[in-house]
Amino acid sequence: MHTLTMPFEIGATYWLPSTSPRCEVEPCPVCSGSKHVTVLAGSETFVVDCDACGLGYKGPQGTVSVYHYDPHAEPFTIAGVVRMDDDGWTVKSTDLKQARFNTLCTTEEAALDVSKAAYLAQEEHNMRQRGHRRKGVSKATWTVRYHTEAIKKLERELAYHRGKIGKGQAS
Ligand SMILES: [Zn+2]
């Protein structure tokens, strides 16, 4: 009979590095949550929908989702074995969390290091996301420019038509 030897003891405490990011909803960096962008055209201001936080037909949300990661480690006291497969042992803790035994660390320091590494990877991901969002901002800028041009054109036409009326009244 084949006997498996557990590389740990039930009741032993290890440290679990936290690797899952926390999603936080933040005010839109373009409209600051107002959902609108004010366009200055000469002495007049016009308000247009913000494109940076726009979600298709739902329109601007005023918020954007950003993933944050706080490096931390949690104590993990082994309460039992969940399974043993090709990836090794999966264990459960006394507070009902599950983890692969090979992801557990023997010290809090070691677990924090693993957690910090995951944090840095997440920060890099956020940087790339911000890059994408910058493209979104330029799209919003483009939209603003489009509206500004449209307004200028309408103003020229209005001025022309007003001029016609003015001339008509004067004569
Ligand atoms: Zn916005």
Residues whose N, C-alpha, C, O or C-beta is under 5 A from the ligand:
A	BS01	ZN	C28 V30 C31 K35 C50 A52 C53 G62
